[in-house]
Amino acid sequence: MSASVLRAYRASILHFTANPAQQGDDAQYYEYFGDGLLVIKSGHIRDCGDAKELLASYQAAGLSLDVTDYSGKLIMPGFIDTHTHYPQTDVIGSYGTQLLDWLNTYTFPMEARFADLDLANDVANFFCDELLRNGTTTAMVFATVHENSIDAIFNAANSRDMRLIAGKVMMDRNAPENLCDTAQISYQQSRDLIQKWHGKDRLSYAITPRFAPTSTEKQLELAGQLFAEFDDVYLQSHVAENTDEVAWVKELFPWSRSYLDVYDHYGLLGKRAMYAHCIYLDEQDRQRMADTQTAMAFCPTSNLFLGSGLFDMNTAQVMGIPVGMATDVGGGTSFSMLQTLNEAYKVLQMNEQSLSPFQAFYQATLGSAQSLQLEHKIGNFEVGKEADFIVLDLTATPLMERRMAHTHNLKEQLFALMILGSDRNIQATYTMGESRYQKHAA
């Protein structure tokens, strides 16, 4: 293709410009073009708007467009998964335990196998392909305690031009011996991996203490030291997922005011820190997260599957705590963000709250980008942002085709999509303007 020819994609287009929960009833927090055009230049957004208007303006300017026509489909920004475990891919959907038993029965035995680089590479490549097949273009990912597990997932993501944040698990107690490092080893290996991978292409490193019970105080102290040492690295962990877990933390850290306070004590809160679950927090904990802009990852499918509890979205929104959506594979039961939004709606219904379809798709795109401090790069179609986008087929199944025929507006279409949708609705996935997945005709 000539360098003067720009790529463009024609379909209905939807993206968000603000958080619906923080706007008035009449505020415009999204842009929707029934017949839209997305124009890409060098992997970034050049234009987004009405197709006929843009086509006419480009023609008048003497600029050629190579247009891929997805008419009848919906283009949205790629989904963003703010918490998931790639080593748990092969134990997704395993029967019958809650959190702490899940770790011992399924997670730890599987993670021990990741000392084998060939296995790690195999799972990492499958995992990244599965993300793309489900329309996810950015993810924040746990690896294992093994350094090569990070090499595997970063290489797999980088070869697909995905934006990925990942880290080696730091874990020096209350786990099998073959999965334990030491405080000093975890510090040094994490530091080496930061220098090797952080900021390379679209990759970022996350300091990754698994959760407070599997780290000594010295390890948490050194994790905090790392977080302070590198200005723009991330931190990821878990907090307040399960009542037995919360009680265990109280036994292990009797001096702490709360589970979250353990992390706070060691300097592990702040922007670019992401904590999964955040179910059993009190008002002081939530205020501390708001004050430090520490983010929550809402993991509805795993919270239901492991019987953990119900997330409080409304309080987080009112207090201004950043919230990202997360699949939490493999305690989570699907790679699909559509299925994740489906379960999020049900979790909030059980908690006497509601999740509008606009709020849901904002959370899966721009909201998650904001929770990761990445809204200047991804999350919507503002000019100059990275061209990660997906093409959705709203009539991918006979049931959905029939249901869509009875919708009356965009809100109803989006709600049907998030409740009935799955990987089958992903027609295509693009990262940096390049096709990474195309659904084959049946």
C-alpha positions as CSV (number, residue, x, y, z in Angstrom):
1,M,0.0,0.0,0.0
2,S,1.3,3.5,-0.9
3,A,2.5,5.5,2.1
4,S,0.0,8.2,1.1
5,V,-3.0,5.9,1.4
6,L,-4.6,5.9,4.9
7,R,-6.5,3.0,6.3
8,A,-10.0,3.5,7.4
9,Y,-12.8,1.3,8.8
10,R,-16.5,1.9,8.2
11,A,-19.2,0.7,10.7
12,S,-21.3,2.1,13.5
13,I,-18.8,3.5,16.0
14,L,-19.1,4.0,19.8
15,H,-16.6,5.3,22.3
16,F,-16.7,7.1,25.6
17,T,-15.4,10.6,26.5
18,A,-16.2,10.7,30.3
19,N,-17.5,8.6,33.2
20,P,-21.3,8.4,32.9
21,A,-21.6,8.1,36.7
22,Q,-20.0,11.5,37.1
23,Q,-22.1,13.3,34.5
24,G,-25.5,15.0,34.7
25,D,-28.5,13.4,33.1
26,D,-28.2,15.6,30.0
27,A,-24.4,15.4,29.7
28,Q,-22.9,13.8,26.7
29,Y,-20.3,11.2,27.8
30,Y,-20.1,9.2,24.6
31,E,-19.9,9.6,20.8
32,Y,-21.9,7.4,18.6
33,F,-21.9,7.4,14.8
34,G,-24.5,5.2,13.1
35,D,-22.5,5.3,9.9
36,G,-19.0,6.1,11.2
37,L,-15.4,6.1,9.9
38,L,-12.3,5.4,11.9
39,V,-9.1,6.6,10.1
40,I,-5.7,5.2,11.2
41,K,-2.3,6.5,10.5
42,S,0.9,4.8,11.6
43,G,-1.0,2.8,14.2
44,H,-2.7,5.8,15.8
45,I,-6.1,7.4,15.5
46,R,-6.2,10.1,12.8
47,D,-9.9,10.8,12.6
48,C,-13.2,9.4,14.0
49,G,-16.6,10.7,12.9
50,D,-19.5,10.5,10.4
51,A,-18.4,8.4,7.4
52,K,-20.0,10.6,4.7
53,E,-18.6,13.8,6.1
54,L,-15.1,12.4,6.5
55,L,-15.0,10.7,3.1
56,A,-16.0,13.9,1.5
57,S,-13.4,15.9,3.4
58,Y,-10.6,13.5,2.5
59,Q,-11.6,13.4,-1.1
60,A,-11.6,17.2,-1.2
61,A,-8.1,17.2,0.3
62,G,-6.9,14.8,-2.3
63,L,-6.1,12.1,0.3
64,S,-6.7,8.4,-0.5
65,L,-8.4,6.1,2.0
66,D,-8.2,2.3,1.9
67,V,-11.6,1.5,3.5
68,T,-12.5,-1.8,5.1
69,D,-16.2,-1.9,5.2
70,Y,-17.8,-3.4,8.4
71,S,-21.2,-1.9,7.7
72,G,-23.8,-3.4,10.0
73,K,-21.2,-4.0,12.7
74,L,-20.2,-1.9,15.7
75,I,-16.6,-0.6,16.3
76,M,-15.5,0.1,19.8
77,P,-12.2,0.5,21.6
78,G,-10.5,-2.7,22.5
79,F,-11.5,-4.1,25.9
80,I,-9.1,-3.6,28.9
81,D,-8.7,-6.4,31.5
82,T,-7.2,-5.0,34.7
83,H,-6.6,-8.3,36.6
84,T,-6.0,-11.8,35.3
85,H,-3.6,-14.7,35.8
86,Y,-2.2,-16.3,32.6
87,P,-0.7,-19.3,34.5
88,Q,-4.2,-20.3,35.6
89,T,-5.5,-20.7,32.0
90,D,-5.5,-24.5,32.2
91,V,-7.4,-24.7,35.5
92,I,-10.2,-22.3,34.5
93,G,-13.6,-23.9,35.4
94,S,-12.2,-26.3,38.1
95,Y,-14.7,-27.6,40.5
96,G,-15.7,-26.9,44.1
97,T,-13.5,-24.7,46.3
98,Q,-13.3,-21.2,47.7
99,L,-10.3,-18.9,47.6
100,L,-7.7,-20.4,49.9
101,D,-8.5,-24.0,48.9
102,W,-8.5,-22.9,45.3
103,L,-4.9,-21.8,45.7
104,N,-3.7,-25.0,47.2
105,T,-5.8,-27.4,45.1
106,Y,-5.4,-25.9,41.7
107,T,-3.3,-22.7,41.5
108,F,-0.1,-23.7,43.2
109,P,0.3,-27.1,41.5
110,M,-0.3,-25.5,38.1
111,E,2.1,-22.6,38.7
112,A,4.9,-25.0,39.8
113,R,5.0,-26.3,36.2
114,F,6.0,-22.8,34.9
115,A,9.6,-23.5,35.8
116,D,9.5,-25.1,32.3
117,L,10.0,-22.3,29.7
118,D,8.4,-24.3,26.9
119,L,5.2,-24.7,28.9
120,A,5.2,-21.1,29.9
121,N,5.6,-20.1,26.2
122,D,2.8,-22.4,25.1
123,V,0.4,-21.1,27.7
124,A,1.4,-17.5,27.2
125,N,0.8,-17.7,23.4
126,F,-2.6,-19.4,23.9
127,F,-3.5,-16.8,26.6
128,C,-2.7,-13.8,24.3
129,D,-4.6,-15.4,21.4
130,E,-7.6,-16.0,23.6
131,L,-7.6,-12.4,24.8
132,L,-7.6,-11.1,21.3
133,R,-10.3,-13.6,20.3
134,N,-12.4,-12.1,23.0
135,G,-11.7,-8.5,22.0
136,T,-9.2,-7.7,24.8
137,T,-6.3,-5.6,23.6
138,T,-4.7,-4.6,27.0
139,A,-4.3,-6.6,30.1
140,M,-2.7,-6.5,33.6
141,V,-1.4,-10.0,34.2
142,F,0.1,-12.1,37.0
143,A,2.8,-14.5,36.0
144,T,4.4,-16.9,38.5
145,V,7.4,-16.8,40.8
146,H,9.6,-17.9,37.9
147,E,11.5,-15.2,36.0
148,N,11.0,-17.1,32.7
149,S,7.2,-16.8,33.2
150,I,7.6,-13.1,32.7
151,D,9.8,-13.5,29.6
152,A,7.1,-15.8,28.1
153,I,4.1,-13.5,28.6
154,F,6.0,-10.4,27.5
155,N,7.3,-12.0,24.4
156,A,3.9,-13.4,23.5
157,A,2.2,-10.0,24.0
158,N,5.0,-8.1,22.2
159,S,4.8,-10.3,19.1
160,R,1.1,-9.3,18.8
161,D,1.7,-5.6,19.6
162,M,-0.6,-5.8,22.6
163,R,-0.3,-3.4,25.5
164,L,0.5,-5.5,28.5
165,I,1.4,-5.0,32.2
166,A,2.8,-8.0,34.0
167,G,5.0,-9.0,36.9
168,K,6.7,-11.9,38.5
169,V,5.0,-13.1,41.7
170,M,6.8,-12.2,44.9
171,M,6.0,-15.0,47.5
172,D,8.2,-16.1,50.3
173,R,6.0,-17.9,52.8
174,N,2.7,-19.9,53.2
175,A,3.1,-21.5,49.8
176,P,4.8,-24.7,48.5
177,E,8.6,-24.6,48.9
178,N,9.1,-24.9,45.1
179,L,7.1,-21.7,44.6
180,C,8.8,-19.6,47.3
181,D,11.6,-17.1,46.7
182,T,13.1,-14.9,49.4
183,A,12.6,-11.2,50.1
184,Q,16.0,-10.4,48.7
185,I,15.8,-12.7,45.6
186,S,12.3,-11.3,44.8
187,Y,13.6,-7.8,45.0
188,Q,16.6,-8.4,42.8
189,Q,14.8,-10.5,40.2
190,S,11.9,-8.0,40.0
191,R,14.4,-5.1,39.7
192,D,16.3,-7.0,36.9
193,L,13.0,-7.7,35.1
194,I,11.9,-4.0,35.3
195,Q,15.2,-3.0,33.7
196,K,14.7,-5.6,31.0
197,W,11.1,-5.2,30.1
198,H,9.5,-2.0,31.5
199,G,8.9,0.6,28.8
200,K,9.9,-1.8,26.0
201,D,7.4,-1.1,23.1
202,R,4.0,-1.4,24.7
203,L,5.0,-3.4,27.8
204,S,5.0,-2.3,31.4
205,Y,6.2,-4.0,34.6
206,A,4.1,-4.5,37.7
207,I,5.6,-5.3,41.1
208,T,3.6,-8.3,42.1
209,P,3.4,-9.5,45.7
210,R,0.7,-12.2,45.4
211,F,-1.2,-11.1,48.5
212,A,-0.2,-10.2,52.0
213,P,-0.4,-13.7,53.5
214,T,2.3,-15.1,51.1
215,S,4.8,-12.3,51.8
216,T,6.9,-11.7,54.9
217,E,7.1,-8.1,56.2
218,K,10.6,-7.9,54.7
219,Q,9.3,-8.8,51.3
220,L,6.5,-6.3,51.4
221,E,9.0,-3.7,52.6
222,L,11.3,-4.4,49.6
223,A,8.3,-4.3,47.3
224,G,7.5,-0.8,48.6
225,Q,11.1,0.1,48.1
226,L,10.9,-1.0,44.4
227,F,7.6,0.9,43.9
228,A,9.3,4.1,45.2
229,E,12.5,3.5,43.3
230,F,10.9,3.4,39.8
231,D,8.6,6.4,39.1
232,D,6.3,4.8,36.5
233,V,6.2,1.1,37.3
234,Y,2.9,-0.5,38.4
235,L,2.0,-2.6,41.4
236,Q,-0.6,-5.3,41.6
237,S,-2.0,-7.5,44.3
238,H,-5.2,-8.8,46.0
239,V,-7.1,-7.4,49.0
240,A,-10.2,-8.3,51.0
241,E,-11.5,-10.9,48.6
242,N,-12.7,-13.6,51.1
243,T,-13.7,-13.5,54.8
244,D,-11.3,-16.3,55.7
245,E,-8.5,-14.5,53.9
246,V,-9.3,-11.3,55.8
247,A,-9.2,-13.2,59.1
248,W,-5.9,-14.8,58.2
249,V,-4.3,-11.4,57.4
250,K,-5.4,-10.2,60.9
251,E,-3.6,-13.2,62.5
252,L,-0.4,-12.7,60.4
253,F,-0.3,-8.9,60.9
254,P,-1.9,-8.3,64.3
255,W,-0.5,-4.7,64.4
256,S,-2.5,-3.6,61.3
257,R,-5.7,-1.7,61.4
258,S,-7.0,-3.5,58.4
259,Y,-5.9,-5.7,55.4
260,L,-5.5,-2.7,53.2
261,D,-3.5,-1.0,56.0
262,V,-0.8,-3.7,55.7
263,Y,-0.1,-2.6,52.1
264,D,-0.4,1.1,53.1
265,H,2.2,0.6,55.8
266,Y,4.8,-0.6,53.3
267,G,4.1,2.2,50.7
268,L,2.1,0.0,48.3
269,L,-0.8,2.3,47.6
270,G,-0.9,5.1,44.9
271,K,-1.4,5.8,41.3
272,R,-0.6,2.7,39.1
273,A,-1.4,0.4,42.0
274,M,-4.2,-2.0,41.2
275,Y,-5.9,-4.2,43.9
276,A,-8.2,-7.0,42.8
277,H,-11.5,-7.6,44.6
278,C,-11.8,-5.0,47.4
279,I,-15.0,-6.5,48.8
280,Y,-14.4,-6.4,52.5
281,L,-13.2,-2.9,53.0
282,D,-14.4,-0.3,55.6
283,E,-15.0,3.4,55.0
284,Q,-11.5,4.3,56.2
285,D,-10.0,1.8,53.7
286,R,-12.1,3.2,50.8
287,Q,-11.2,6.8,51.7
288,R,-7.5,5.9,51.8
289,M,-7.8,4.3,48.3
290,A,-9.6,7.5,47.1
291,D,-7.0,9.8,48.6
292,T,-4.1,7.9,47.0
293,Q,-6.0,7.1,43.8
294,T,-5.3,3.4,44.3
295,A,-7.4,1.4,41.8
296,M,-9.9,-1.4,42.4
297,A,-10.3,-4.3,39.9
298,F,-13.9,-5.5,39.8
299,C,-13.8,-9.3,39.2
300,P,-17.4,-10.4,39.1
301,T,-17.1,-13.9,37.6
302,S,-14.5,-15.0,40.2
303,N,-16.3,-13.4,43.1
304,L,-19.3,-15.5,42.2
305,F,-17.5,-18.7,41.2
306,L,-15.4,-18.8,44.4
307,G,-18.3,-17.6,46.6
308,S,-16.3,-14.5,47.7
309,G,-18.9,-11.8,47.9
310,L,-20.4,-8.7,46.3
311,F,-18.5,-5.7,45.0
312,D,-19.7,-2.2,46.0
313,M,-19.6,-0.2,42.8
314,N,-21.7,2.7,44.0
315,T,-19.5,3.7,46.9
316,A,-16.4,3.5,44.8
317,Q,-18.0,5.8,42.2
318,V,-19.2,8.3,44.8
319,M,-15.8,8.4,46.5
320,G,-13.9,8.8,43.3
321,I,-12.0,5.5,43.5
322,P,-10.7,4.3,40.1
323,V,-12.4,1.0,39.1
324,G,-11.3,-1.3,36.3
325,M,-13.1,-4.4,35.0
326,A,-11.3,-7.7,35.3
327,T,-11.9,-11.3,34.3
328,D,-9.5,-12.8,36.9
329,V,-8.9,-15.9,34.9
330,G,-8.7,-18.7,36.1
331,G,-10.8,-18.2,39.3
332,G,-12.8,-16.1,36.9
333,T,-14.8,-18.2,34.5
334,S,-14.4,-16.4,31.1
335,F,-11.9,-14.5,29.0
336,S,-14.9,-12.6,27.6
337,M,-15.4,-9.0,28.8
338,L,-19.0,-9.3,27.6
339,Q,-19.6,-12.2,29.9
340,T,-17.8,-10.3,32.6
341,L,-20.1,-7.4,32.2
342,N,-23.1,-9.8,32.3
343,E,-22.0,-11.1,35.7
344,A,-21.1,-7.6,36.9
345,Y,-24.7,-6.6,36.3
346,K,-25.9,-9.5,38.4
347,V,-23.5,-8.9,41.2
348,L,-24.6,-5.3,41.5
349,Q,-28.3,-6.4,41.3
350,M,-27.7,-8.7,44.3
351,N,-26.1,-5.7,46.1
352,E,-29.1,-3.5,45.4
353,Q,-27.2,-1.5,42.8
354,S,-27.5,-1.2,39.0
355,L,-25.1,-1.2,36.1
356,S,-26.4,0.7,33.0
357,P,-25.0,-0.6,29.7
358,F,-23.3,2.8,29.1
359,Q,-21.6,2.6,32.4
360,A,-20.6,-1.1,31.7
361,F,-18.9,-0.4,28.4
362,Y,-17.3,2.7,29.7
363,Q,-15.8,0.6,32.5
364,A,-14.5,-2.0,30.0
365,T,-12.8,0.7,27.9
366,L,-12.0,4.2,29.0
367,G,-12.8,3.5,32.7
368,S,-10.2,0.7,32.8
369,A,-7.7,2.8,30.9
370,Q,-8.1,5.6,33.5
371,S,-7.7,3.1,36.4
372,L,-4.3,2.1,34.8
373,Q,-3.3,5.7,34.2
374,L,-3.3,5.0,30.5
375,E,-6.2,7.2,29.3
376,H,-3.7,9.3,27.4
377,K,-2.8,6.3,25.2
378,I,-5.8,4.0,25.0
379,G,-9.5,3.7,25.9
380,N,-11.3,5.8,23.3
381,F,-10.8,7.2,19.8
382,E,-9.4,10.6,20.5
383,V,-7.0,11.7,17.8
384,G,-3.4,10.6,18.4
385,K,-4.3,7.6,20.7
386,E,-3.1,4.1,19.9
387,A,-5.5,2.3,17.4
388,D,-6.7,-0.6,19.5
389,F,-10.2,-1.4,18.4
390,I,-12.7,-4.3,18.0
391,V,-15.5,-5.0,15.6
392,L,-18.6,-6.4,17.2
393,D,-21.3,-8.4,15.4
394,L,-24.5,-7.7,17.4
395,T,-26.4,-10.5,15.6
396,A,-23.8,-13.2,15.9
397,T,-26.3,-15.9,17.0
398,P,-29.9,-16.5,16.0
399,L,-31.1,-15.5,19.5
400,M,-29.2,-12.3,19.4
401,E,-30.4,-11.5,15.9
402,R,-34.0,-12.0,17.1
403,R,-33.4,-10.0,20.3
404,M,-31.8,-7.1,18.4
405,A,-34.8,-6.9,16.1
406,H,-36.9,-5.9,19.2
407,T,-34.6,-3.2,20.5
408,H,-35.5,0.4,20.1
409,N,-32.3,2.4,20.8
410,L,-28.6,2.1,21.4
411,K,-29.0,1.6,25.1
412,E,-31.2,-1.5,24.6
413,Q,-28.8,-2.9,22.0
414,L,-25.8,-2.5,24.3
415,F,-27.7,-4.1,27.2
416,A,-28.7,-7.1,25.1
417,L,-25.0,-7.3,23.9
418,M,-23.6,-7.4,27.4
419,I,-26.1,-9.9,28.7
420,L,-26.3,-12.3,25.8
421,G,-22.8,-11.7,24.3
422,S,-19.6,-13.7,24.3
423,D,-16.6,-14.4,22.1
424,R,-18.9,-15.2,19.3
425,N,-19.7,-11.5,18.9
426,I,-16.1,-10.5,18.2
427,Q,-15.8,-10.1,14.5
428,A,-12.3,-8.7,14.5
429,T,-9.6,-7.3,16.8
430,Y,-6.9,-4.8,15.9
431,T,-3.9,-3.6,17.9
432,M,-2.0,-0.5,16.7
433,G,-4.2,-0.6,13.6
434,E,-3.1,-4.1,12.6
435,S,-5.5,-7.0,12.4
436,R,-4.7,-9.6,15.1
437,Y,-7.9,-11.7,15.0
438,Q,-10.6,-12.2,12.3
439,K,-13.6,-14.4,13.0
440,H,-13.9,-17.0,10.3
441,A,-17.3,-17.7,8.7
442,A,-19.0,-20.8,10.0
